Amino acid sequence: MASTLTSPAFSPSGFALKQRLHALLSQPSAVTMMLAVSIWFSLLCNSSFWSALWPQIAGDAADKLAVVLLAGAAVTCLQWALLSLFAWRGLLKPVATAVVVIAAVAASMMQQYGVVIDTGMLVNVWQTDAMEVKGLISFKLVLQVLALSVLPIVWIWRAQVRYLRWSKQALHNVLTVAMATVLAVLCLLPIYKEAAAIMRNDKSLRYRITPSNAVYGAIASLRPAKAAGPLVPQGLDAHVALATPVATTKPRLLVLVVGETARADHFSTNGYARNTTPELLAADVINFPHVTSCGTSTAVSLPCMFSVLGKDGHTASKQHNENVLDVVQRAGYRVLWLDNQAGCKGVCDRVVSETTSAALTPALCADQECLDEAMLSGLDARVARLLSSDASQPGKSPGVVVVMHQMGSHGPEYYRRSPAAMKGFTPECRTANFGDCTQEAIINAYDNSIRYTSHFLGLTMQWLQAQSAQYDTAMLYLSDHGESLGEAGLYLHGMPYALAPSAQTHVPMLAWLSPAWLARQPLNTHCLREQAQLPRSHDNLSPTLLGLLSIQTKVYKQDLDVFSSCVSQAQAQTHTQPPATSKDLA
């Protein structure tokens, strides 16, 4: 009995400690609750940050642990200071709950997909459709979010928070913010030199601190990037140059395929060891191996690559501007946007646009998602309708431009982007949860999607060849951005551009020009292949489109048209060059 009475659990001091802890948890003050939430974030929602920070700290395990503990205390104090601004009756519990959910989702996404959270990533979230969301959500992800959020939320709402009168609460909050900030500074001082060097060397670390990364990114992403106001017109003087060396009455038909999530180094046309692009190699297309994207996400890249202002001009402009499709349409071409993705991000707002439909192509669709070749279904009739749509001047249009926006290699469910016949690389990861797959299986599924893209482009070229009796035909292909497949622990895309690896910014581009199109410009194929080896970017797309379509306008930048120098060489050599072979013209 004596030993029981003197045991720590039943000693007066032990009992008092338990009572104090119980009171602290069941009846916390407002700022104490925010401190507890901040500690929860640091301990359980920042594993991505700690795992990225640990290997960059110099010294032995003890030195690393000291830096991590001080950094953890500083992060906790800074987040406590911010949360204490909301420690008010009627505001505390809803804000704390929302931030807990945000932190749980952000932490789970970073752990499962190896992404970081910034403004661009949150813009992607707002512009993601239901099918893309479904592809990202897995059972494991849901369980992880629940594990990180349910317990603190239950505690937040069950606890009887002790609030003060508004004047005393205001003073208490201000003092807490000041004290937490001072504590954060004191924790950082001993490690400032090393921490500053690490943060400079790896800027992605700042986008791994949860939930501040997600909260800041969400607020910044909701601010309009462009000022409200009228659309700024571009290329009002656009017209088609009538003079051509080869007389023809056939309209032009150009197909521009906008790839999705294709990285250049997984195209065998660019030297990839696996034969992921057999149809493209057989067609002897003009390949551009050194092309850089505007951004690392569709929401950023798509408006940028179609801008006539170029990446710098588009980014700097505070107004909404017309894009190259508006200029092409103004010059007299009919323009059709076919979408097999989550929309055109405003690029196709003023041209005819249609989406793939499971009802129209049931054999090519499943679970409300269609394979890319569904865009070719009925395309002959669509093009014919466009050319006959102008009742006042039927048949006067110089031609048609069709933009096909692929589903391509959109992740994480790469296995859904290719049919059974295209799955040449096995075993294939057949889940959205990368944690359940080896990196080899993930790459296999991705490479199968690239192989299907090659097949789709091959079908598109065959379709264009079948139209040669009615049109002079050509095709361009350019992806919007690339994809990380586990390199350095990163997956998917959307990294801040300045920090993004080349896997997310090095994209494939290629061109196929029919013999009739080559003769009509005319274009020297040897020159084209030489020009294709030079470094290029999304900035080259709009000028090249305008040049291929013989559109003259002040917004046309000849120096960025990848084919412009080959037109002049072809004209100079018209009478000296031997006729091109079928392989040269392919």
MOLINFEN-V393824 format. One record per backbone hydrogen bond with DSSP energy under -1.0 kcal/mol. CO is the residue of the C=O (numbers start at 1). NH is the residue of the N-H. Records with the same first field share a line. If there is no record, write none. Layout:
BEGIN
CO=NH + NH
END
This chain:
BEGIN
1=5
2=6
7=10
11=15
12=16
13=17
14=18
15=19
16=20
17=21
18=22
19=23
20=24
21=25
22=26
23=27
26=160
28=162
29=33
30=34
31=35
32=36
33=37
34=38
35=39
36=40
37=41
38=42
39=43
40=44
41=45
46=50
47=51
48=52
49=53
50=54
53=56
54=57
60=64
61=65
62=66
63=67
64=68
65=69
66=70
67=71
68=72
69=73
70=74
71=75
72=76
73=77
74=78
75=79
76=80
77=81
78=82
79=83
80=84
82=85
83=86
84=87
86=88
88=91 + 92
91=95
92=96
93=97
94=98
95=99
96=100
97=101
98=102
99=103
100=104
101=105
102=106
103=107
104=108
105=109
106=110
107=111
108=112
109=113
110=114
118=122
119=123
120=124
121=125
122=126
123=127
125=128
129=133
130=134
131=135
132=136
133=137
138=142
139=143
140=144
141=145
142=146
143=147
144=148
145=149
146=150
149=153
150=154
151=155
152=156
153=157
154=158
155=159
159=161
162=30
165=169
166=170
167=171
168=172
169=173
170=174
171=175
172=176
173=177
174=178
175=179
176=180
177=181
178=182
179=183
180=184
181=185
182=186
183=187
184=188
185=189
191=195
192=196
193=197
194=198
195=199
196=200
197=201
198=202
202=205
204=207
205=208
207=117
209=213
211=215
212=216
213=217
214=218
215=219
216=220
217=221
218=222
232=322
235=238
239=552
251=472
252=400
253=474
254=402
255=476
256=404
257=478
258=406
259=480
260=409
263=266
264=267
267=270 + 272
268=271
274=276
277=281
278=282
279=283
280=285
286=511
290=536
291=507
292=538
296=494
297=301
298=302
300=304
301=305
302=306
304=307
306=324
310=314
311=315
312=316
313=317
318=227
320=232
323=327
324=328
325=329
326=330
327=331
328=333
329=332
334=401
335=352
336=403
337=354
338=405
339=356
344=347
346=349
348=351
352=337
354=339
357=361
361=364
364=371
366=369
369=366
371=374
372=375
373=376
376=379
378=382
379=383
380=384
381=385
382=386
383=387
384=388
386=389
387=395
389=391
393=396
398=252
399=334
400=254
401=336
402=256
403=338
404=258
405=340
407=410
412=414
413=416
414=417
419=422
420=423
422=424
432=434
433=436
434=437
438=442
439=443
440=444
441=429 + 445
442=446
443=447
444=448
445=449
446=450
447=451
448=452
449=453
450=454
451=455
452=456
453=457
454=458
455=459
456=460
457=461
458=462
459=463
460=464
461=465
462=466
465=468
467=470 + 471
472=253
473=514
474=255
475=512
476=257
477=510
478=259
484=492
486=489
487=490
490=486
492=484
496=499 + 500
501=504
502=506
503=483
504=482
505=293
506=264
508=479
509=288
510=477
511=286
512=475
514=518
515=519
516=520
517=521
518=523
524=528
525=529
526=530
527=531
528=532
530=533
531=534
536=292
537=540
538=541
540=544
541=545
542=546
543=547
544=548
545=549
546=551
547=550
550=241
552=239
553=556
557=560
558=561
561=564
563=567
564=568
565=569
566=570
567=571
568=572
569=573
573=576 + 577
581=585
END
